[in-house]
């Protein structure tokens, strides 16, 4: 596996299209978790640990995750940044003196809409990345409107642990979405019709006994990208993610390479090369 990764890294610099590196410091007790128990806001285990941890502890974990990405020649990563404004500032600090590019998608500190907080988040990030449409009331529509008005990225997790209303998701006009494990064939067809890119994270999904419908999404021509998701679950090694995808989903190597190179390059070009 290491030889394969070294060979890959000689030919391209991959992009990791979905991370949560703020939880890299967390050491999980060895037991089974549901998604709700582990990562669902505001009461999941992860969020409790983030609240208890010191700023220094979180930043040190971020730096270690960044080092892993650097070792596999990662060009850029797209991070869903918890912790409101302070969470974004911590990632900026962890990235000091690093060549690795980050597309930072913040989110409100609490599960509520605050216009001033949203404005401040958008002023120091590339947009907003939310957990799930079902974690929010109708105020999620206002968040999406504010992001669109700023010409930045609005992204959201969709149908990870349970099927969600795809029409409600589409109404929010997401720049891209993540997961789609529980999406129906019709849901996937609608996402394809709307030309919405999707990020899949097969190793993290497998931790919860889930599997994204990669083959079906490829069949429908959806622009797929690859991410590593929560750093406390799997290390943010996008090349291992690519190998896992090839081995377990019957995806051709050339298609897997597109998912970490040309596809995210095309989707995020504006934000990788100049847009603050």
Buried (B, 14 or more C-beta within 10 A) or exposed (E): EEEEBEEBBEEBBBBBBBBBBBBBBBEBEEEEBEBEEBBBBEEBBBBEBBEEBEEEBBBBBBBBBBEBBEEBBBBBBBBBBBBBBEBBBBBBEBBEEEEBBBBBBBBBBEBEBBEEBBEBBBEBBBBBBBBBBBBBEEEBBEBBBBBBEBEBBBBBBBBBBEBBEBEEBBEBEBBBBBBBBBBBEEBBBBBBEEEBBBBBBBBBBBBBEBBBBBEBBBEBEBBBBBBBBBBBBBBBBBBBBBBBBBEEBEBEEEBBBBBBBEBBBEBBEEBBEEBE
